[in-house]
Amino acid sequence: MVIVMYEKVINFVTRTENLLKDAGEYGHEMEHMMGWDWNMMGGWGFIPMFLVGFAFLLIIGLSLYYLLSLDRRQNTTVIYAPPPPPVQPVTPVNTAPVVTSSANMYGQTKFCPTCGAAVPHDARFCPSCGNKV
């Protein structure tokens, strides 16, 4: 099927070329009659006409995009999240206050819980029994 179509196209092109060769000086008019005149647009040529067509399609496309996006913007409603509830400070319940002695706070001596000997404030072990304070 494809080969048959290919042969028909080749035969048509060959016959057309032969007709144009036989036409001699009238070949240009014959090209124009067959629609093969590339300079048919008054001397503008293909590329400027392509650019004009592309610009036209671009304007149409951007106009449609703008109109559709404008329609979407009008139909939307902005919903904001509710503000978070205010944070209340929580006071601990049933806690005993921590009492620190002024002696421990200012580098004075403390006492070993095992033997009761006086231990300097910055010591980790009791100097008399060696237990951890």
DSSP file (Angstrom, degrees, kcal/mol; ACC not computed):
  #  RESIDUE AA STRUCTURE BP1 BP2  ACC     N-H-->O    O-->H-N    N-H-->O    O-->H-N    TCO  KAPPA ALPHA  PHI   PSI    X-CA   Y-CA   Z-CA
    1    1 A M     >        0   0    0      0, 0.0     4,-2.0     0, 0.0     5,-0.2   0.000 360.0 360.0 360.0 -47.5    0.0    0.0    0.0
    2    2 A V  H  >  +     0   0    0      1,-0.2     4,-2.5     2,-0.2     5,-0.2   0.884 360.0  52.8 -67.0 -38.0    2.8    2.5    1.0
    3    3 A I  H  > S+     0   0    0      2,-0.2     4,-2.5     1,-0.2    -1,-0.2   0.897 108.1  51.0 -65.0 -39.3    4.8    1.5   -2.0
    4    4 A V  H  > S+     0   0    0      2,-0.2     4,-2.1     1,-0.2    -1,-0.2   0.920 112.0  46.4 -64.4 -43.5    1.9    2.2   -4.4
    5    5 A M  H  X S+     0   0    0     -4,-2.0     4,-2.2     2,-0.2    -2,-0.2   0.905 111.6  52.0 -65.0 -40.7    1.3    5.6   -2.8
    6    6 A Y  H  X S+     0   0    0     -4,-2.5     4,-2.4     1,-0.2    -2,-0.2   0.913 109.5  49.5 -61.4 -43.4    5.0    6.4   -3.0
    7    7 A E  H  X S+     0   0    0     -4,-2.5     4,-2.5     1,-0.2    -1,-0.2   0.889 109.5  51.9 -64.3 -38.6    5.1    5.5   -6.7
    8    8 A K  H  X S+     0   0    0     -4,-2.1     4,-2.2     2,-0.2    -1,-0.2   0.904 110.7  47.8 -64.8 -40.5    2.0    7.7   -7.4
    9    9 A V  H  X S+     0   0    0     -4,-2.2     4,-2.5     2,-0.2     5,-0.2   0.924 112.0  49.4 -66.0 -44.1    3.7   10.7   -5.7
   10   10 A I  H  X S+     0   0    0     -4,-2.4     4,-2.5     1,-0.2    -2,-0.2   0.915 111.5  49.4 -61.5 -43.2    6.9   10.1   -7.6
   11   11 A N  H  X S+     0   0    0     -4,-2.5     4,-2.6     2,-0.2    -1,-0.2   0.901 111.0  49.9 -63.3 -41.0    5.0    9.9  -10.9
   12   12 A F  H  X S+     0   0    0     -4,-2.2     4,-2.5     2,-0.2    -2,-0.2   0.934 112.5  46.3 -64.0 -45.5    3.1   13.1  -10.2
   13   13 A V  H  X S+     0   0    0     -4,-2.5     4,-2.6     1,-0.2    -2,-0.2   0.911 113.0  50.0 -63.9 -41.7    6.3   15.0   -9.3
   14   14 A T  H  X S+     0   0    0     -4,-2.5     4,-2.3    -5,-0.2    -2,-0.2   0.931 111.8  47.4 -63.5 -45.3    8.1   13.7  -12.4
   15   15 A R  H  X S+     0   0    0     -4,-2.6     4,-2.3     1,-0.2    -1,-0.2   0.904 112.6  50.1 -62.9 -40.4    5.2   14.7  -14.7
   16   16 A T  H  X S+     0   0    0     -4,-2.5     4,-2.3     2,-0.2    -2,-0.2   0.918 110.1  49.5 -65.5 -42.7    4.9   18.1  -13.1
   17   17 A E  H  X S+     0   0    0     -4,-2.6     4,-2.2     1,-0.2    -1,-0.2   0.909 110.9  50.2 -62.4 -40.9    8.7   18.7  -13.5
   18   18 A N  H  X S+     0   0    0     -4,-2.3     4,-2.3     1,-0.2    -1,-0.2   0.901 109.4  51.3 -64.0 -39.9    8.5   17.6  -17.2
   19   19 A L  H  X S+     0   0    0     -4,-2.3     4,-1.6     1,-0.2    -1,-0.2   0.911 109.9  49.4 -62.6 -41.2    5.5   20.0  -17.7
   20   20 A L  H  X S+     0   0    0     -4,-2.3     4,-0.9     2,-0.2    -1,-0.2   0.878 110.6  50.0 -67.2 -36.9    7.5   22.9  -16.2
   21   21 A K  H >< S+     0   0    0     -4,-2.2     3,-0.6     1,-0.2    -1,-0.2   0.901 111.7  48.3 -66.1 -39.6   10.5   22.1  -18.4
   22   22 A D  H 3< S+     0   0    0     -4,-2.3    -1,-0.2     1,-0.2    -2,-0.2   0.790 101.7  64.7 -70.7 -26.3    8.4   22.0  -21.5
   23   23 A A  H >< S+     0   0    0     -4,-1.6     3,-1.8     1,-0.2     2,-0.3   0.788  79.5 178.5 -70.6 -25.1    6.7   25.3  -20.5
   24   24 A G  G X<  +     0   0    0     -4,-0.9     3,-1.5    -3,-0.6    -1,-0.2  -0.429  68.6   6.9  66.0-121.5   10.0   27.2  -20.9
   25   25 A E  G 3  S+     0   0    0     -2,-0.3     3,-0.5     1,-0.3    -1,-0.3   0.682 129.6  60.1 -72.0 -16.5    9.5   30.9  -20.3
   26   26 A Y  G <> S+     0   0    0     -3,-1.8     4,-1.8     1,-0.2    -1,-0.3   0.328  74.1 101.5 -91.1   8.5    5.9   30.4  -19.1
   27   27 A G  H <> S+     0   0    0     -3,-1.5     4,-2.5     1,-0.2    -1,-0.2   0.854  75.1  57.6 -60.6 -35.7    7.0   28.1  -16.3
   28   28 A H  H  > S+     0   0    0     -3,-0.5     4,-2.0     1,-0.2    -1,-0.2   0.909 107.1  46.9 -64.8 -41.3    6.6   30.8  -13.7
   29   29 A E  H  > S+     0   0    0     -4,-0.2     4,-2.2     1,-0.2    -1,-0.2   0.870 111.6  52.4 -66.0 -34.9    3.0   31.3  -14.6
   30   30 A M  H  X S+     0   0    0     -4,-1.8     4,-1.9     2,-0.2    -2,-0.2   0.900 107.4  50.9 -69.8 -38.7    2.4   27.6  -14.5
   31   31 A E  H  X>S+     0   0    0     -4,-2.5     5,-3.2     1,-0.2     4,-0.6   0.914 110.9  50.1 -60.7 -41.5    4.0   27.3  -11.1
   32   32 A H  H ><5S+     0   0    0     -4,-2.0     3,-0.8     1,-0.2    -2,-0.2   0.892 109.2  50.4 -65.4 -39.1    1.7   30.1   -9.9
   33   33 A M  H 3<5S+     0   0    0     -4,-2.2    -1,-0.2     1,-0.2    -2,-0.2   0.835 110.5  50.1 -67.8 -31.3   -1.4   28.4  -11.4
   34   34 A M  H 3<5S-     0   0    0     -4,-1.9    -1,-0.2    -5,-0.1    -2,-0.2   0.529 118.9-110.6 -85.3  -4.5   -0.4   25.2   -9.6
   35   35 A G  T <<5S+     0   0    0     -3,-0.8    -3,-0.2    -4,-0.6    -2,-0.1   0.707  85.3 118.8  86.3  20.7    0.0   27.0   -6.3
   36   36 A W      < +     0   0    0     -5,-3.2     2,-0.9    -6,-0.2    -4,-0.2   0.256  30.4 121.7-102.9  12.8    3.8   26.6   -6.1
   37   37 A D    >   -     0   0    0     -6,-0.5     3,-0.9    -5,-0.2    -9,-0.0  -0.657  41.1-170.9 -80.9 109.2    4.7   30.3   -6.1
   38   38 A W  T 3  S+     0   0    0     -2,-0.9     3,-0.3     1,-0.3    -1,-0.2   0.683  84.2  55.2 -73.8 -17.3    6.6   30.8   -2.9
   39   39 A N  T >> S+     0   0    0      1,-0.2     4,-0.7     6,-0.1     3,-0.6  -0.121  70.4 122.1-105.2  36.0    6.6   34.5   -3.3
   40   40 A M  T <4  +     0   0    0     -3,-0.9    -1,-0.2     1,-0.2    -2,-0.1   0.638  54.2  75.5 -75.9 -16.1    2.8   34.7   -3.6
   41   41 A M  T >4 S-     0   0    0     -3,-0.3     3,-0.5     1,-0.1    -1,-0.2  -0.043 121.8 -85.1 -92.3  33.0    2.3   37.1   -0.6
   42   42 A G  T <4 S-     0   0    0     -3,-0.6    -2,-0.1     1,-0.2    -1,-0.1   0.817  88.5 -49.4  74.0  30.5    3.5   40.2   -2.4
   43   43 A G  T 3< S+     0   0    0     -4,-0.7    -1,-0.2     0, 0.0    -3,-0.1   0.514 109.0 116.0  89.2   5.1    7.2   39.7   -1.7
   44   44 A W    <   -     0   0    0     -3,-0.5    -2,-0.1     1,-0.1     3,-0.1   0.904  60.6-153.9 -74.1 -40.7    6.9   39.0    2.0
   45   45 A G     >  -     0   0    0      1,-0.1     4,-1.0    -7,-0.1    -1,-0.1  -0.236  29.1 -68.0  89.9 177.6    8.2   35.4    1.8
   46   46 A F  H  > S+     0   0    0      2,-0.2     4,-2.5     1,-0.1     5,-0.2   0.923 121.0  53.3 -75.9 -47.0    7.6   32.5    4.0
   47   47 A I  H  > S+     0   0    0      1,-0.2     4,-2.5     2,-0.2     5,-0.2   0.920 109.1  46.8 -65.3 -46.8    9.4   33.4    7.3
   48   48 A P  H  > S+     0   0    0      0, 0.0     4,-2.3     0, 0.0    -1,-0.2   0.910 114.3  48.8 -61.5 -37.7    7.7   36.8    7.9
   49   49 A M  H  X S+     0   0    0     -4,-1.0     4,-2.4     2,-0.2    -2,-0.2   0.889 110.3  51.5 -67.4 -37.1    4.3   35.2    7.2
   50   50 A F  H  X S+     0   0    0     -4,-2.5     4,-2.7     2,-0.2    -1,-0.2   0.919 110.3  48.8 -62.4 -43.2    5.1   32.4    9.5
   51   51 A L  H  X S+     0   0    0     -4,-2.5     4,-2.6     2,-0.2    -2,-0.2   0.887 110.6  50.3 -65.8 -38.8    6.0   34.9   12.2
   52   52 A V  H  X S+     0   0    0     -4,-2.3     4,-2.3     2,-0.2    -1,-0.2   0.926 112.9  46.7 -64.4 -43.6    2.8   36.9   11.7
   53   53 A G  H  X S+     0   0    0     -4,-2.4     4,-2.5     2,-0.2    -2,-0.2   0.905 112.7  49.6 -64.1 -41.2    0.8   33.7   12.0
   54   54 A F  H  X S+     0   0    0     -4,-2.7     4,-2.4     2,-0.2    -2,-0.2   0.911 110.9  49.3 -64.4 -42.2    2.7   32.6   15.1
   55   55 A A  H  X S+     0   0    0     -4,-2.6     4,-2.4     2,-0.2    -1,-0.2   0.900 110.5  51.2 -63.5 -40.4    2.1   36.0   16.7
   56   56 A F  H  X S+     0   0    0     -4,-2.3     4,-2.2     2,-0.2    -2,-0.2   0.935 112.3  45.4 -61.6 -47.0   -1.6   35.8   15.9
   57   57 A L  H  X S+     0   0    0     -4,-2.5     4,-2.6     1,-0.2    -2,-0.2   0.867 111.5  53.5 -65.4 -35.9   -1.9   32.4   17.4
   58   58 A L  H  X S+     0   0    0     -4,-2.4     4,-2.6     2,-0.2     5,-0.2   0.910 109.0  48.4 -65.0 -42.0    0.1   33.5   20.5
   59   59 A I  H  X S+     0   0    0     -4,-2.4     4,-2.2     2,-0.2    -2,-0.2   0.916 112.6  48.2 -64.6 -42.7   -2.2   36.4   21.0
   60   60 A I  H  X S+     0   0    0     -4,-2.2     4,-2.3     2,-0.2    -2,-0.2   0.932 113.1  48.3 -63.1 -45.0   -5.3   34.2   20.7
   61   61 A G  H  X S+     0   0    0     -4,-2.6     4,-2.3     1,-0.2    -2,-0.2   0.914 112.5  47.1 -63.3 -44.1   -3.8   31.6   23.1
   62   62 A L  H  X S+     0   0    0     -4,-2.6     4,-2.5     2,-0.2    -1,-0.2   0.866 110.5  53.5 -66.8 -34.8   -2.8   34.2   25.7
   63   63 A S  H  X S+     0   0    0     -4,-2.2     4,-2.5    -5,-0.2    -2,-0.2   0.924 110.3  46.7 -64.4 -43.6   -6.2   35.9   25.5
   64   64 A L  H  X S+     0   0    0     -4,-2.3     4,-2.5     2,-0.2     5,-0.2   0.916 112.0  50.7 -64.2 -42.1   -8.0   32.5   26.2
   65   65 A Y  H  X S+     0   0    0     -4,-2.3     4,-2.4     1,-0.2     5,-0.2   0.919 111.6  48.2 -60.9 -43.6   -5.6   31.8   29.1
   66   66 A Y  H  X S+     0   0    0     -4,-2.5     4,-2.3     2,-0.2    -2,-0.2   0.923 112.3  48.4 -63.5 -44.6   -6.3   35.2   30.6
   67   67 A L  H  X S+     0   0    0     -4,-2.5     4,-1.8     1,-0.2    -2,-0.2   0.906 113.5  46.7 -65.0 -40.6  -10.1   34.9   30.2
   68   68 A L  H  X S+     0   0    0     -4,-2.5     4,-1.7     1,-0.2    -1,-0.2   0.895 113.7  47.4 -69.4 -38.6  -10.1   31.4   31.7
   69   69 A S  H  X S+     0   0    0     -4,-2.4     4,-2.2    -5,-0.2    -2,-0.2   0.852 109.2  54.6 -71.1 -32.7   -7.9   32.4   34.7
   70   70 A L  H  X S+     0   0    0     -4,-2.3     4,-1.6    -5,-0.2    -1,-0.2   0.893 107.2  51.1 -65.1 -39.2  -10.0   35.5   35.3
   71   71 A D  H  X S+     0   0    0     -4,-1.8     4,-1.1     1,-0.2    -2,-0.2   0.895 110.6  48.6 -64.0 -40.6  -13.1   33.2   35.5
   72   72 A R  H  X S+     0   0    0     -4,-1.7     4,-0.6     1,-0.2     3,-0.2   0.885 108.1  54.1 -67.4 -38.4  -11.3   31.0   38.0
   73   73 A R  H >< S+     0   0    0     -4,-2.2     3,-0.5     1,-0.2    -1,-0.2   0.845 107.3  50.8 -66.4 -32.6  -10.2   33.9   40.2
   74   74 A Q  H 3< S+     0   0    0     -4,-1.6    -1,-0.2     1,-0.2    -2,-0.2   0.794 108.8  51.6 -75.6 -26.9  -13.8   35.3   40.5
   75   75 A N  H 3< S+     0   0    0     -4,-1.1     2,-0.3    -3,-0.2    -1,-0.2   0.508  92.2  90.8 -89.2  -4.3  -15.2   31.9   41.6
   76   76 A T    <<  -     0   0    0     -4,-0.6     2,-0.4    -3,-0.5    -4,-0.0  -0.711  57.4-159.1 -96.1 143.5  -12.7   31.3   44.4
   77   77 A T        -     0   0    0     -2,-0.3     2,-0.5     2,-0.0    -2,-0.0  -0.959  19.8-126.1-117.5 139.4  -13.2   32.4   48.0
   78   78 A V        -     0   0    0     -2,-0.4     2,-0.5     2,-0.0    -2,-0.0  -0.731  23.4-165.7 -88.0 124.9  -10.3   32.7   50.4
   79   79 A I        -     0   0    0     -2,-0.5     2,-0.3     0, 0.0    -2,-0.0  -0.953   4.7-158.0-114.0 122.0  -10.8   30.8   53.6
   80   80 A Y        -     0   0    0     -2,-0.5    -2,-0.0     1,-0.1     0, 0.0  -0.729  22.5-111.3 -97.3 147.7   -8.4   31.6   56.4
   81   81 A A        -     0   0    0     -2,-0.3    -1,-0.1     1,-0.1     0, 0.0  -0.464  40.8-101.5 -71.9 146.8   -7.7   29.2   59.3
   82   82 A P        -     0   0    0      0, 0.0    -1,-0.1     0, 0.0     0, 0.0  -0.364  44.6 -97.3 -67.6 151.9   -9.0   30.2   62.6
   83   83 A P        -     0   0    0      0, 0.0    -3,-0.0     0, 0.0     0, 0.0  -0.381  45.5-100.4 -67.6 148.2   -6.5   31.8   65.0
   84   84 A P        -     0   0    0      0, 0.0     3,-0.1     0, 0.0    -3,-0.0  -0.350  43.8 -98.3 -67.4 150.5   -5.0   29.4   67.5
   85   85 A P        -     0   0    0      0, 0.0     2,-0.0     0, 0.0     0, 0.0  -0.344  47.7 -93.7 -66.9 150.8   -6.5   29.5   71.0
   86   86 A P        -     0   0    0      0, 0.0     2,-0.5     0, 0.0     0, 0.0  -0.368  40.0-119.1 -65.5 144.1   -4.5   31.6   73.5
   87   87 A V        -     0   0    0     -3,-0.1     0, 0.0    -2,-0.0     0, 0.0  -0.744  23.2-154.9 -89.9 124.8   -2.0   29.6   75.6
   88   88 A Q        -     0   0    0     -2,-0.5     2,-0.2     1,-0.0     0, 0.0  -0.838  23.5-115.4 -97.1 132.3   -2.6   29.6   79.3
   89   89 A P        -     0   0    0      0, 0.0     2,-0.5     0, 0.0    -1,-0.0  -0.496  29.9-137.4 -67.5 134.9    0.4   29.0   81.6
   90   90 A V        -     0   0    0     -2,-0.2    -3,-0.0     0, 0.0     0, 0.0  -0.811  10.0-151.0 -97.9 127.9   -0.1   25.8   83.5
   91   91 A T        -     0   0    0     -2,-0.5     2,-0.1     1,-0.0     0, 0.0  -0.823  25.8-111.9 -96.2 136.0    0.8   25.7   87.2
   92   92 A P        -     0   0    0      0, 0.0     2,-0.4     0, 0.0     3,-0.3  -0.381  30.1-136.1 -67.7 145.2    1.9   22.4   88.6
   93   93 A V  S    S+     0   0    0      1,-0.2     0, 0.0    -2,-0.1     0, 0.0  -0.825  73.5   2.4-105.3 140.4   -0.5   20.8   91.1
   94   94 A N  S    S+     0   0    0     -2,-0.4     2,-0.4     1,-0.2    -1,-0.2   0.870  85.7 145.2  56.5  45.6    0.6   19.2   94.4
   95   95 A T        -     0   0    0     -3,-0.3    -1,-0.2     3,-0.0     3,-0.0  -0.928  46.6-130.0-112.1 139.2    4.3   19.9   94.1
   96   96 A A        -     0   0    0     -2,-0.4     2,-0.1     1,-0.1     3,-0.0  -0.654  31.1-108.5 -83.9 139.8    6.4   20.7   97.1
   97   97 A P        -     0   0    0      0, 0.0     2,-0.5     0, 0.0    -1,-0.1  -0.410  31.1-117.3 -68.0 144.9    8.6   23.7   96.8
   98   98 A V        -     0   0    0     -2,-0.1     2,-0.6    -3,-0.0    -3,-0.0  -0.719  28.9-160.5 -86.0 124.2   12.3   23.1   96.5
   99   99 A V        -     0   0    0     -2,-0.5     2,-0.5    -3,-0.0    -3,-0.0  -0.919   7.1-172.0-110.2 123.6   14.2   24.5   99.3
  100  100 A T        -     0   0    0     -2,-0.6     2,-0.2     3,-0.0    -2,-0.0  -0.932  22.7-125.6-113.2 137.5   17.9   25.1   99.0
  101  101 A S     >  -     0   0    0     -2,-0.5     4,-1.4     1,-0.1     3,-0.3  -0.531  13.8-129.2 -80.1 148.5   20.0   26.1  101.9
  102  102 A S  H  > S+     0   0    0      1,-0.2     4,-1.3    -2,-0.2     6,-0.2   0.749 107.2  63.8 -67.6 -21.7   22.0   29.2  101.6
  103  103 A A  H  4>S+     0   0    0      1,-0.2     5,-2.2     2,-0.2    -1,-0.2   0.915 104.9  44.1 -68.2 -42.4   25.0   27.1  102.7
  104  104 A N  H >45S+     0   0    0     -3,-0.3     3,-0.8     1,-0.2    -2,-0.2   0.810 111.0  55.8 -71.7 -29.0   24.9   24.9   99.7
  105  105 A M  H 3<5S+     0   0    0     -4,-1.4    -1,-0.2     1,-0.2    -2,-0.2   0.811 108.1  45.9 -74.6 -29.0   24.4   27.8   97.3
  106  106 A Y  T 3<5S-     0   0    0     -4,-1.3    -1,-0.2    -3,-0.2    -2,-0.2   0.081 119.7 -95.4-107.7  24.1   27.4   29.8   98.3
  107  107 A G  T < 5S+     0   0    0     -3,-0.8    14,-0.5     1,-0.2    15,-0.2   0.666  75.7 142.7  79.5  16.5   30.1   27.0   98.3
  108  108 A Q      < -     0   0    0     -5,-2.2    -1,-0.2    -6,-0.2    -5,-0.0  -0.289  56.3 -74.2 -83.7 176.6   29.9   26.2  102.0
  109  109 A T        -     0   0    0     11,-0.2     2,-0.2    12,-0.1    -1,-0.2  -0.240  41.1-165.4 -73.9 156.8   30.3   22.7  103.4
  110  110 A K  E     -A  119   0A   0      9,-3.7     9,-4.8    -3,-0.1     2,-0.3  -0.773  21.5-109.2-128.9 177.8   27.7   19.9  103.3
  111  111 A F  E     -A  118   0A   0      7,-0.3     7,-0.2    -2,-0.2     6,-0.1  -0.870  23.8-112.6-119.2 146.5   27.5   16.6  105.2
  112  112 A C     >  -     0   0    0      5,-2.7     4,-1.2    -2,-0.3    21,-0.1  -0.544  17.9-145.3 -72.4 132.6   28.0   13.0  104.1
  113  113 A P  T  4 S+     0   0    0      0, 0.0    -1,-0.1     0, 0.0    20,-0.1   0.718  95.5  46.6 -73.0 -18.3   24.7   11.0  104.2
  114  114 A T  T  4 S+     0   0    0      3,-0.1    19,-0.0    17,-0.0    -2,-0.0   0.943 132.2   9.2 -87.1 -55.4   26.6    7.8  105.2
  115  115 A C  T  4 S-     0   0    0      2,-0.1    -1,-0.0    16,-0.0    -4,-0.0   0.634  90.8-125.8-104.7 -15.7   29.0    8.9  107.9
  116  116 A G     <  +     0   0    0     -4,-1.2     2,-0.1     1,-0.3     3,-0.1   0.561  56.3 148.3  83.7   8.9   27.8   12.5  108.7
  117  117 A A        -     0   0    0      1,-0.1    -5,-2.7    -6,-0.1     2,-0.3  -0.390  57.2 -96.6 -75.6 155.0   31.3   14.0  108.2
  118  118 A A  E     -A  111   0A   0     -7,-0.2    -7,-0.3    -2,-0.1    -1,-0.1  -0.550  43.2-169.6 -73.8 132.9   31.6   17.5  106.8
  119  119 A V  E     -A  110   0A   0     -9,-4.8    -9,-3.7    -2,-0.3     7,-0.1  -0.977  26.0-110.2-125.1 135.1   32.2   17.5  103.0
  120  120 A P    >   -     0   0    0      0, 0.0     3,-1.3     0, 0.0   -11,-0.2  -0.264  31.7-114.9 -60.9 154.4   33.3   20.6  100.9
  121  121 A H  T 3  S+     0   0    0    -14,-0.5   -13,-0.1     1,-0.3   -12,-0.1   0.862 112.9  46.4 -62.0 -38.4   30.6   21.8   98.6
  122  122 A D  T 3  S+     0   0    0    -15,-0.2    -1,-0.3     2,-0.0     2,-0.2   0.427  89.9 108.1 -87.6   2.0   32.5   21.0   95.3
  123  123 A A    <   -     0   0    0     -3,-1.3     3,-0.1     1,-0.1    -4,-0.0  -0.512  49.1-166.0 -80.7 147.5   33.5   17.5   96.4
  124  124 A R  S    S+     0   0    0     -2,-0.2     9,-3.2     1,-0.1     2,-0.3   0.643  74.4  43.5-102.4 -21.7   31.9   14.4   94.9
  125  125 A F  B    S-B  132   0B   0      7,-0.3     7,-0.2     8,-0.2    -1,-0.1  -0.923  90.4-104.9-125.5 150.6   33.1   11.9   97.4
  126  126 A C     >  -     0   0    0      5,-2.8     4,-1.3    -2,-0.3    -7,-0.1  -0.564  22.9-144.9 -71.7 130.2   33.3   12.0  101.2
  127  127 A P  T  4 S+     0   0    0      0, 0.0    -1,-0.1     0, 0.0    -8,-0.1   0.736  95.0  42.4 -71.1 -20.4   36.9   12.5  102.4
  128  128 A S  T  4 S+     0   0    0    -10,-0.1    -9,-0.0     3,-0.1    -2,-0.0   0.891 131.6  15.9 -93.3 -43.9   36.4   10.3  105.5
  129  129 A C  T  4 S-     0   0    0      2,-0.1    -1,-0.0   -12,-0.0    -4,-0.0   0.681  90.7-131.1-104.9 -19.1   34.4    7.2  104.2
  130  130 A G     <  +     0   0    0     -4,-1.3     2,-0.1     1,-0.3     3,-0.1   0.485  55.3 142.1  85.5   3.2   34.9    7.6  100.4
  131  131 A N        -     0   0    0      1,-0.1    -5,-2.8    -6,-0.1    -1,-0.3  -0.410  61.1 -95.4 -76.0 154.7   31.2    7.2   99.5
  132  132 A K  B      B  125   0B   0     -7,-0.2    -7,-0.3     1,-0.1    -1,-0.1  -0.508 360.0 360.0 -71.9 134.2   29.7    9.2   96.7
  133  133 A V              0   0    0     -9,-3.2    -8,-0.2    -2,-0.2    -1,-0.1   0.422 360.0 360.0 -93.7 360.0   28.0   12.3   98.0
